[in-house]
Amino acid sequence: MDLEAFSSQLTALRDRALTALEDAVDPDALEEVASAYLGRKGELTALLSGIGALPAADRPRVGALANPIRQQLDAAVATRRERLNSIALEVRLAQERIDVTMPGRALTRGSLHPIPETYREIVRVLGRFGFVTFDSPEVETDELNFQLLNIPADHPARDLWDTIYVEPPASDAATATSLEAPTVEAPRWLLRTHTSPGQIRAMREMRPPIRLLTPGRCYRHEAVDASHGFEFFQVEGLMVDEGTTMAHLRGLLDEFAHALFGAERPTRFRPGYYPFTEPSVAFDIQCVVCDGSGCSACGRSGWMTILGAGMVHPVVMRNGGLDPERYQGFAFGMGIDRIAMLRHGIPDLRAFLADDLRFLERS
């Protein structure tokens, strides 16, 4: 190959490369073109490898022609790369542009689950009468859960609860094993079956007058169905003072029921039984489904029981460290789940813990 032919091929390669670089539409295509012409196996590299076949006198002249072409192509690649990057940036900015004058997206607001919503309403209503919240542990001793509430180990009332006993806490187990007297029986621990143990704790920590609510989860070894669960929520109220009577209890519960279910809703007391109150009553409201005419929801009676109540038993008062000759008190307890079901018309208790968004959004 002579010098003229070699020069012609260099010029033709340069023109093709410049055209290909200009046609590259994105950085990836540009890199492919640059590699095809200027890479280690590119066309320019392959053409320059044939310099050795030229006469020795022509080789410097070929180099003088080839170097400016390589420099021209390198500059063209750099210029095109800068342009493509600029175009990509403009596209990105256009895509990410935000019109700050437009109204923002509306945030989806959640709502309270029916159980805490109902509990808050209970606290709001009873808070107007001076009741405050008193928290107590979910894991209790048999003594606090039963015995100090006038339910000894052989009491038939224990049959009302299918109890879930648990291993003792580590600290209690260590204390039990370190007792010098082997005849001392370690306490039995269980998941509380009601929030009443909190009443004993409160009476031992506080002095009358006492007006408090003990809320929280309770547990029983129950078969789960539409009206029963092994886990449920309860709130109990306790009032202790001098001269407290059943009339105070009746007046408070009437106001409570009217606040939750309507001012014209009839109420009634019925005799009941609870080991920790004497006398004990069941507190009913007129059926919220049939308004007293009788339906399957109320067992055709026209009434629904919403809570149990009574005057605090003297034994329980004494176990709480108070003198029953000086102080009198009443207590009442209700299932928050039950109240929520009545207020919202929910037929199945299991819906509360099913985590079904369709139910939660409707409620």
Residue pairs with C-beta under 8 A, 6 or more apart in sequence:
1 50
1 53
1 54
2 54
2 58
3 54
3 58
3 61
3 62
6 47
6 50
6 51
6 54
6 58
6 62
6 65
7 62
7 65
9 47
10 47
10 65
10 66
10 69
11 69
13 37
13 43
13 44
13 47
13 69
14 69
14 72
14 73
16 37
17 33
17 37
17 38
17 43
17 44
17 73
17 76
18 72
18 73
18 76
20 33
20 36
20 37
21 30
21 33
21 34
21 73
21 76
21 77
21 80
22 80
23 33
24 30
24 32
24 33
24 80
24 84
25 84
26 84
26 88
27 81
27 84
27 85
27 88
30 77
30 80
30 81
30 84
33 77
34 77
35 42
36 42
36 43
37 43
37 44
37 73
38 44
38 45
38 70
38 73
38 74
38 77
39 45
44 66
44 69
44 70
44 73
48 62
48 66
51 59
51 62
51 63
51 66
52 59
54 62
111 117
111 360
111 363
112 120
113 352
113 360
113 363
114 340
114 344
114 346
114 352
114 363
115 233
115 336
115 337
115 340
115 352
117 340
118 336
118 339
118 340
118 343
119 215
119 233
119 235
119 336
121 260
122 213
122 235
122 256
122 260
122 334
122 336
122 339
123 131
123 133
123 213
123 215
125 255
125 256
125 259
125 260
126 213
126 237
126 252
126 256
129 211
129 252
129 255
130 211
131 211
131 212
131 213
131 237
131 239
132 211
132 212
132 213
133 212
133 213
133 214
133 215
134 198
134 201
134 202
134 212
134 213
134 214
135 198
135 214
135 215
135 216
136 192
136 195
136 197
136 198
136 201
136 202
136 214
136 216
137 192
137 197
138 191
138 192
138 216
138 217
138 219
139 166
139 169
139 189
139 190
139 191
139 192
140 189
140 190
140 191
140 192
140 197
141 187
141 188
141 189
141 190
142 153
142 187
142 188
142 189
142 190
143 187
144 197
144 200
144 201
145 163
145 190
145 192
145 193
145 194
145 196
145 197
146 152
146 153
146 155
146 158
147 153
148 197
148 200
148 316
148 319
148 320
149 196
149 197
149 199
149 200
149 275
149 276
149 316
149 319
150 275
150 276
150 313
150 315
150 316
150 319
151 157
151 158
151 275
151 276
155 275
157 275
161 193
161 220
162 220
162 221
162 222
163 190
163 191
163 193
163 220
163 221
164 190
164 191
164 219
164 220
164 221
164 230
165 188
165 189
165 190
166 189
166 190
166 191
167 173
167 189
168 176
168 186
168 187
168 188
168 189
169 189
172 186
172 187
172 189
173 186
175 186
176 186
176 187
179 186
191 218
191 219
192 216
192 218
192 219
193 218
193 219
193 220
194 218
194 234
194 236
194 333
195 214
195 215
195 216
195 218
195 234
195 235
195 236
195 333
196 214
196 236
196 276
196 331
196 333
198 214
198 216
198 236
199 214
199 236
199 238
199 312
199 316
199 320
199 331
200 316
200 319
200 320
202 210
202 212
202 214
202 238
202 320
203 210
203 238
203 240
203 317
203 320
203 321
203 322
204 320
204 321
206 212
208 240
208 241
208 242
208 322
208 327
209 239
209 240
209 241
210 238
210 239
210 240
210 241
210 329
211 237
211 238
211 239
212 237
212 238
213 235
213 236
213 237
213 238
214 235
214 236
214 237
214 238
215 233
215 234
215 235
215 236
215 336
216 233
216 234
216 235
217 231
217 232
217 233
217 234
218 231
218 232
218 233
218 234
219 230
219 231
220 230
220 232
221 230
222 228
222 229
222 230
224 230
224 350
225 349
225 350
226 347
226 348
226 349
226 350
227 349
228 349
229 337
229 349
229 350
229 353
231 353
232 335
232 336
232 337
232 349
233 335
233 336
233 337
234 333
234 334
234 335
234 336
235 333
235 334
235 336
236 331
236 332
236 333
236 334
237 331
237 332
237 333
238 312
238 329
238 330
238 331
239 248
239 249
239 252
239 329
239 330
239 331
240 312
240 317
240 322
240 327
240 328
240 329
241 327
241 328
241 329
242 326
242 327
242 328
243 328
244 311
244 327
244 328
244 329
244 330
245 328
246 279
246 281
246 311
246 330
248 330
249 309
249 310
249 311
249 330
249 332
250 269
253 267
253 283
253 307
253 309
253 332
254 267
257 265
257 267
257 283
257 285
257 306
258 264
258 265
258 267
260 339
260 343
261 285
261 288
261 342
261 343
265 285
265 286
265 288
266 285
266 286
266 292
267 283
267 284
267 285
267 286
268 283
268 284
268 303
269 281
269 282
269 283
269 284
270 281
270 282
270 283
270 284
270 305
271 279
271 280
271 281
271 282
272 280
272 281
272 282
272 308
272 309
272 310
273 280
274 280
274 308
274 310
275 313
276 312
276 313
276 316
276 331
277 309
277 310
277 311
277 312
277 313
277 316
277 330
277 331
278 310
278 311
278 313
278 314
279 310
279 311
280 308
280 309
280 310
281 308
281 309
281 310
282 305
282 307
282 308
282 309
283 305
283 306
283 307
283 308
283 309
283 332
284 303
284 304
284 305
284 306
285 303
285 304
285 306
286 292
286 302
286 303
286 304
287 293
287 294
287 295
287 297
287 298
287 301
287 302
287 303
287 304
288 304
288 342
289 295
289 297
289 298
289 345
290 297
290 298
290 302
292 302
292 303
293 302
294 300
294 301
294 302
297 304
298 304
304 342
306 334
306 338
306 339
306 342
307 332
307 333
307 334
308 332
308 333
308 334
309 330
309 331
309 332
309 333
310 330
310 331
310 332
311 328
311 329
311 330
312 328
312 329
312 330
312 331
314 324
317 323
317 324
317 327
317 329
318 324
337 349
337 352
340 346
340 352
341 347
341 349
344 363
346 352
346 363
351 359
